[in-house]
Amino acid sequence: MKTKLMAVVMMALLCVALFAVNSFAAEAQYTCTVNRVGGYAGTSGKFYVNLTATNGAFSNVYFQLPEGRLNQILAVLLTAVSNGSTVLAKVDPVAKTLSYIYCESN
């Protein structure tokens, strides 16, 4: 009986720990370097950007670009790459989502 109770308690603690980690990883604004921009021409047609936060919060994380504003976001990213500029991006590094992105003048 004690073994079953211990197993249930351990599983409950594990679930709480997993949810706590996700709740701390909220979407935030970061200054980033653009490492790579591109996509797949296959069936999915999804485009991604690889970013690294200049403050070290995350490194080499791929974010999928939202389809509704793909051309505008690609224009900003390619301008940043061409000029060697950093970007200001609102991203969630855990969910790998990107809300907005601005090219910064360095």
Order of alpha helices (4+ residues) and beta strands (2+ residues): alpha-beta-beta-beta-alpha-beta-beta
